[in-house]
Amino acid sequence: MDKPNIVFLHVDQMHHDVIAAYGNPHVYTPNMDRLVREGTSFMSSYCSMPQCCPSRACWYTGRMSKEHGVMANPYPIDPNIPDLGQWLRECGYDCAYTGKWHVTGRDLTGSFDVLHRGHGMGELQDSDVARTAVAYIQNREDDRPFFLSVGFLNPHDCCFPAMPHGGPAKYGLGAKLKDKLPPLPGNFDYDYAKGGRPNVRNWSLQDWQYYIYVYHRMVEMVDCEIGRVYDTLRRSHYADNTLFIFASDHGDGLAYHSKTSKGFMEEEAYKVPTIVCWPGRVPQGVQDTGHMVSGVDIAATICDYAGAPPLPKTTIARSWRPLLEGEEVDWREYLVGETSVGRVAVAVRTDRYKSIMNTETTRFYDMQDDPLETRDLSDEPAYADLIRQHRDHFREYLNRIEVFPEPEEGRNQGKRGNLYREYIEWYESVKREV
Amino acid sequence: MTASSQPGIEQVTDPYAVRAIREYLKDFSPVDRDATDFENFTLTFRIVNWVFAPNVPAPDPTSEMGSLIIQRRVRNGEIEYQIEQQTEVGGTNHLEAQILCEDNELDTLKSWNIKTRYMLPSGKEDERLVLAESGTNREGTIRLGSGQSFQAENPVVSQWTVLHHLMTRGNEHTHSSFELLQDLSLFKPNQTLMYDGPLRIDNKDGLNVGTFVQIGSGIQPIHYLLDDQMRPQIVTFSILAWILKDIT
């Protein structure tokens, strides 16, 4: 079989529960619903790190955020690590990119043929980006297989209404839309004891609901653009030989735990929508709840389908291809995600339980009985063995990854300007625990 | 505690219809050219955008990012629109469209052609990225040249053609339902357009406008601000806004 074409279409900051086909009655998403119908949804999909640049660097390198150097947005990628664009070019692919990139320190033009550079706001860029993607699919005359990466921004524009003063959003309109405002999530707690950001505490309950309302509309905005690209692909002569992957770099607080934004390891920021479509090759209408997958797997999956060797030093990433082709395969028992936002922390997820650890504390949740993460079980003796088991998983993970060292020149740019030592010292101490 | 007893964002900000561009409006000069023919007109807008400026105290700055010309003509019982739009977003994005509309209250879409081009920041045009599309609307069945189709249950309008409805029929009782075909490509059903009250713009001379709000799927609330002569002086989306530059 010829090498397949690959379209990797990604959105930014999309909460895992804002696709109508998954049961959300407050959004209208006919295009993502179509992806759900025509593809396989991974319902236990997590980003590698819930922040833009680290997560994206994981997508494109197949390495975790503490391996490739981008452990937080301002930190540059290790220049010696190849990315998917460079890698697939070597394997004969025409690699094109349109829209948001945001991999710190990596010049996109060195890796891809850049169609549209995008802009930091979805309302300004997404339609133009979609049109370039559609034009590329319709007009290209190259005989090589292609890898097209499409970077939409929305619903990331929610970062602006999430500003303390509300940014550009029309919060005063909320009073007139009362009957249209969605309810607050079940784990919203207006008195979220100092855990939320103090600077958003001036919001009324109605303001929170209006925030969710505008967020849903942003999801619908990008849904239309997704549909435009996907429909073009399916109507093109590439339809039968193109793998289509849809993912988000991370989620959004969306008032869960009374939070907005990302960077933390609760499900609202950490869990992401992920759908793979290829009619005739990937099962349709399947919602896979049995396999935990990670954003870092995307690189491994794309290399596998492209017939390319795995990217170097892929320690954690695994190809989804066996899962999508119905093979019986031993899959990972646990999944680790990391963050450096606020403070260095990790989440360890097993089938039923989840722990969130930082340098001082561990929280532990039964995700089957408490999917909204409202009851920390870490002090309950009945869970001590499970908590230890999660710690062992974390340690095993640390023994597998190759931690990016602190550069000789160091780094010291403002508050928490040097995160290298913070995670290196913590990780070393955890590894020494046994 | 009830929502009404709590502090809220709206209590400390300017009127929501223009809050994103309130800094820009301090120096705003409305178009005062008399306009009497609201069947044949040309509207020229500046396209401006709210700027994310985390280190600048509110209100936030605004930047001009492009222009939009909407020309409406009545010819042989048909309504013709010519659209030209140019925006600077990661390069220069050109859009041209010709639209034929039904001669009815909403100028509902009948058929159209749209062409977009993209120029890199270097000024070089990429021929691969020229996109020309067409479409028709026959009794609510929208067919795009690509083969994509949508079924509308309400009249179908575009963001450019809906202005005429407000200019000729906008009043305190306005309450219209329609489907939006944004950019003549993106189907966004269940739109409602309604009067949202009077507003005084605090520019140097002060300007009284009537405001109309559009809500619906796939859009942030859109406000249309028309003066006492029903000229659409300002249209605010979320980050974007149109500022009337001329009307002929």
Contacts between the chains, C-beta under 8 A, distances in Angstrom:
chain1	res1	chain2	res2	distance
A	28	B	189	7.7
A	28	B	190	7.6
A	28	B	217	4.4
A	28	B	218	7.3
A	115	B	118	7.9
A	115	B	126	7.2
A	115	B	128	7.9
A	115	B	129	6.2
A	116	B	90	5.5
A	116	B	91	6.7
A	116	B	118	6.3
A	116	B	129	7.5
A	117	B	90	3.9
A	117	B	91	6.4
A	117	B	121	7.2
A	118	B	89	7.8
A	118	B	90	5.0
A	119	B	89	4.7
A	119	B	90	5.1
A	120	B	52	6.8
A	121	B	49	7.3
A	121	B	52	7.2
A	121	B	239	5.4
A	123	B	220	7.4
A	123	B	237	6.8
A	123	B	238	5.7
A	123	B	239	4.5
A	123	B	240	5.9
A	124	B	49	6.2
A	124	B	65	7.3
A	124	B	87	7.6
A	124	B	89	5.0
A	124	B	239	6.4
A	124	B	240	7.0
A	125	B	89	5.5
A	125	B	90	6.3
A	127	B	182	7.8
A	127	B	183	5.9
A	127	B	186	7.4
A	128	B	87	7.6
A	128	B	89	5.6
A	128	B	90	7.2
A	128	B	93	4.8
A	128	B	116	7.8
A	128	B	118	7.0
A	131	B	116	5.2
A	131	B	118	7.6
A	131	B	129	7.7
A	131	B	131	5.2
A	132	B	118	6.0
A	132	B	129	4.9
A	132	B	131	8.0
A	134	B	131	6.0
A	134	B	146	8.0
A	135	B	116	7.8
A	135	B	128	6.4
A	135	B	129	4.5
A	135	B	130	6.4
A	135	B	131	4.1
A	136	B	128	6.2
A	136	B	129	6.8
A	138	B	131	7.2
A	139	B	127	7.9
A	139	B	128	4.8
A	139	B	129	7.5
A	139	B	130	7.3
A	140	B	128	6.5
A	157	B	238	7.1
A	157	B	239	6.8
A	160	B	50	7.6
A	160	B	52	6.3
A	160	B	238	8.0
A	160	B	239	7.1
A	163	B	54	7.6
A	165	B	9	6.8
A	165	B	12	7.2
A	165	B	13	6.7
A	165	B	58	4.7
A	166	B	9	4.2
A	166	B	10	8.0
A	166	B	13	6.5
A	166	B	19	7.5
A	167	B	20	7.6
A	167	B	50	7.4
A	167	B	52	7.7
A	167	B	60	7.4
A	168	B	19	7.0
A	168	B	20	3.4
A	168	B	50	4.3
A	168	B	60	7.7
A	168	B	238	5.3
A	168	B	239	5.4
A	169	B	220	7.7
A	169	B	238	6.7
A	170	B	16	3.9
A	170	B	17	6.8
A	170	B	19	6.5
A	170	B	220	7.8
A	170	B	221	5.4
A	170	B	223	7.5
A	170	B	238	7.8
A	171	B	8	7.1
A	171	B	9	4.3
A	171	B	10	4.9
A	171	B	13	7.5
A	171	B	16	6.4
A	172	B	9	7.9
A	172	B	10	3.7
A	172	B	13	7.3
A	172	B	15	7.1
A	172	B	16	3.5
A	172	B	19	7.7
A	173	B	16	5.4
A	173	B	196	8.0
A	173	B	213	6.9
A	173	B	221	5.6
A	174	B	10	7.5
A	175	B	10	7.7
A	176	B	196	7.5
A	176	B	213	8.0
A	177	B	215	6.9
A	180	B	215	7.4
A	190	B	1	7.3
A	202	B	7	4.9
A	202	B	8	7.4
A	202	B	9	7.0
A	202	B	12	7.9
A	203	B	7	7.9
A	203	B	8	6.9
A	203	B	9	6.3
A	204	B	3	5.1
A	204	B	4	7.8
A	204	B	6	4.1
A	204	B	7	6.4
A	204	B	8	3.8
A	204	B	9	7.6
A	205	B	3	4.3
A	205	B	6	6.5
A	206	B	3	4.4
A	206	B	8	6.6
A	207	B	8	5.3
A	207	B	9	5.1
A	207	B	10	7.8
A	214	B	220	6.1
A	214	B	238	7.5
A	217	B	217	7.4
A	217	B	218	6.7
A	217	B	219	6.2
A	217	B	220	5.6
A	218	B	220	7.4
A	220	B	188	7.5
A	220	B	217	5.2
A	220	B	218	4.0
A	220	B	219	7.9
A	221	B	218	5.4
A	221	B	219	7.1
A	221	B	220	7.7
A	223	B	218	7.2
A	224	B	182	7.4
A	224	B	186	4.1
A	224	B	187	7.1
A	224	B	188	6.6
A	224	B	218	5.5
A	225	B	186	7.3
A	228	B	185	6.3
A	228	B	186	6.8
A	231	B	146	7.1
A	231	B	148	5.2
A	232	B	146	6.3
A	235	B	146	6.2
A	235	B	147	5.1
A	235	B	148	7.5
